């Protein structure tokens, strides 16, 4: 999924096992104005020290909705996007109160990673804060 802010699209790669809430988070984000880039199978590559992602050609423009199956996206999609953040789905009880900054390596590049509860009402604001931290005064 991706959000437009500060002159460009900022991509978030959602990771988690089946049933962890990835599609729930994606649908919540789409309803809030974010855009779908890929669902289920994401093709990643690096260029000039940045990571980019796009949908597998057979799945472009589609999203899996548990209980409904594979559906066409109800909103416009992005063909590809730079990945700026990785969001790992975990239950609320597994989220540390004061975590150390985490990184993960994708396509040979290090990216910031956060853990979020996709069923929390604060999930999207947390992702947005991780994408665009406020300056310390």
Secondary structure, 3 states (H helix, E strand, C coil): CEEEECCEEEEEEEECCCCCCHHHHHHHHHHCCCEECCCCCEEEEEECCEEEEEECHHHCCEEEECCCEEEECCCCECCCEEEEEEEEECCHHHCCCCCCCEEEEECCEEEEEEEECCCCCCHHHHHHHHHCCCCCC
